[in-house]
Amino acid sequence: MVQMGFYIDVAKCIGCKTCTIACKDKNDLEVGRNFRRVYDFEEGSFPKPSIYHLSISCNHCKDPKCVKNCPTTAIHKRAEDGVVVIDHDKCVGCKYCEWNCPYGAPQFSEELGKMTKCDTCLDLREKGEDPVCVSSCIMRAIEFGPIDELRAKYGTINEVKGMPSASITQPNIVIHM
Amino acid sequence: MHEWALLIFSICVQTAIGGMFMLWLYQRNISKSGDETTFTILKTPLIIIAVLSLIGLGASFWHLGAPSNAFNTIRNIGSSWMSREIVVTGLFIAAACITAGLAILQKKINPILLLVTAIIGFVDIYCMASIYSNSLISGWNSINTFTSFYGTALVLGAVLIASFTVPALRAKNMDDNAKTLLKLSFFTALFGIAIQLLGVALFPAAMTDVNIMAATAATSSLEPYQGTIAIRWVIEVIGIVLLGYMALSPVKKTTITVAFVALIVIGFAEGLSRYVFYVLGS
């Protein structure tokens, strides 16, 4: 299995939230439901203020707590690429995955009565395209690919200040600050 | 707070569990008066327990976004506490309804069924608490979750059975039994409060955990609810004092009204406590 994952370049990100909007547009997400979100962190004060932005969706973790705790087995890791997806034939909409994800990835759809989340734009990837957050980023701060390749290229940092401990679920994400 | 379904479910089922245990204790005292008398006295609370468990079942379905897929929830017993809890809750509700149904058919209370159902119930409360303690919500991964749930079962179970048996005991002029059983309920409720306090004492350790992006620690989520928490304890104490007065006062006749006031007051207090618990997760 080739485990896929995201690379986020925080040093490039300007916090414009185009990735969030592109994702909302592609997945037709109503107000309040976001598969990808950008968190803004402000700290310090004059003369040394700092601000950084962190774009986060599902990290398709190595040890996903959502999968472990889902009562229905609806939420599962795909054998072929380690992407975590939800089987709507099984999901009961209990929202327990929401209480078990450190990254806020599972999002409840009122219309479906079921959980929904980032699936790495499987339909676009089948056509050989990138996930829409990657292709829409005006700063080219997001990359998607086999996590081993991303780690070889950019290192192994998978948690930065403001994120929960990576030890909880071992996320497949590489971050550059 | 938008977890009303879970609040109703957990309070109803836990009260039913504690009530079932109290019924078993009660029947040990009353059974000396014969099967028929025992049945007459304990029939109403037993039916109420079965109804409470069914209300809980209904509320749990109301929590689901896609109830038609409910049967899928037992697919992950191997690793999900939620699956385990759903199975054990189902067993408890079935056992409670069978116990009540058989009692009505046979006009006789089966003590072994009461005890077995209560034991299934106590295992169920462990599973319920594990759902929350295994999640990442700040404040839930604490011994307080377990003590709060077991405490609710004991306190509400004790006062529920007391208020629904006192009238029947009074009607049969069994005032001595009433006094003994009220004492039993009072001390059980006190024990329930004691274990809740133990959990509250150890709770702060879990209140600063934050394991979810941009989530707030329990310390901050609970700040606006200081008043609610205070009111909860004040009325809980009032309820326990009422129960204690009935149990320990030298007056031989126990007033039915006081018993029901105690039930309502303690029920409301436990509801407030559970409301504050769910604030953490919303």
Boltz contact constraints between the chains, C-beta under 6 A:
constraints:
  - contact:
      token1: [A, 39]
      token2: [B, 214]
      max_distance: 6.0
  - contact:
      token1: [A, 68]
      token2: [B, 79]
      max_distance: 6.0
  - contact:
      token1: [A, 69]
      token2: [B, 80]
      max_distance: 6.0
  - contact:
      token1: [A, 71]
      token2: [B, 73]
      max_distance: 6.0
  - contact:
      token1: [A, 71]
      token2: [B, 76]
      max_distance: 6.0
  - contact:
      token1: [A, 71]
      token2: [B, 80]
      max_distance: 6.0
  - contact:
      token1: [A, 71]
      token2: [B, 82]
      max_distance: 6.0
  - contact:
      token1: [A, 71]
      token2: [B, 83]
      max_distance: 6.0
  - contact:
      token1: [A, 72]
      token2: [B, 72]
      max_distance: 6.0
  - contact:
      token1: [A, 72]
      token2: [B, 73]
      max_distance: 6.0
  - contact:
      token1: [A, 72]
      token2: [B, 75]
      max_distance: 6.0
  - contact:
      token1: [A, 73]
      token2: [B, 75]
      max_distance: 6.0
  - contact:
      token1: [A, 73]
      token2: [B, 76]
      max_distance: 6.0
  - contact:
      token1: [A, 90]
      token2: [B, 72]
      max_distance: 6.0
  - contact:
      token1: [A, 92]
      token2: [B, 64]
      max_distance: 6.0
  - contact:
      token1: [A, 92]
      token2: [B, 66]
      max_distance: 6.0
  - contact:
      token1: [A, 92]
      token2: [B, 69]
      max_distance: 6.0
  - contact:
      token1: [A, 92]
      token2: [B, 70]
      max_distance: 6.0
  - contact:
      token1: [A, 92]
      token2: [B, 72]
      max_distance: 6.0
  - contact:
      token1: [A, 92]
      token2: [B, 73]
      max_distance: 6.0
  - contact:
      token1: [A, 93]
      token2: [B, 64]
      max_distance: 6.0
  - contact:
      token1: [A, 93]
      token2: [B, 65]
      max_distance: 6.0
  - contact:
      token1: [A, 93]
      token2: [B, 66]
      max_distance: 6.0
  - contact:
      token1: [A, 94]
      token2: [B, 64]
      max_distance: 6.0
  - contact:
      token1: [A, 96]
      token2: [B, 82]
      max_distance: 6.0
  - contact:
      token1: [A, 99]
      token2: [B, 135]
      max_distance: 6.0
  - contact:
      token1: [A, 99]
      token2: [B, 137]
      max_distance: 6.0
  - contact:
      token1: [A, 100]
      token2: [B, 135]
      max_distance: 6.0
  - contact:
      token1: [A, 100]
      token2: [B, 136]
      max_distance: 6.0
  - contact:
      token1: [A, 102]
      token2: [B, 211]
      max_distance: 6.0
  - contact:
      token1: [A, 102]
      token2: [B, 212]
      max_distance: 6.0
  - contact:
      token1: [A, 103]
      token2: [B, 213]
      max_distance: 6.0
  - contact:
      token1: [A, 104]
      token2: [B, 213]
      max_distance: 6.0
  - contact:
      token1: [A, 113]
      token2: [B, 65]
      max_distance: 6.0
  - contact:
      token1: [A, 113]
      token2: [B, 66]
      max_distance: 6.0
  - contact:
      token1: [A, 114]
      token2: [B, 65]
      max_distance: 6.0
  - contact:
      token1: [A, 114]
      token2: [B, 66]
      max_distance: 6.0
  - contact:
      token1: [A, 164]
      token2: [B, 211]
      max_distance: 6.0
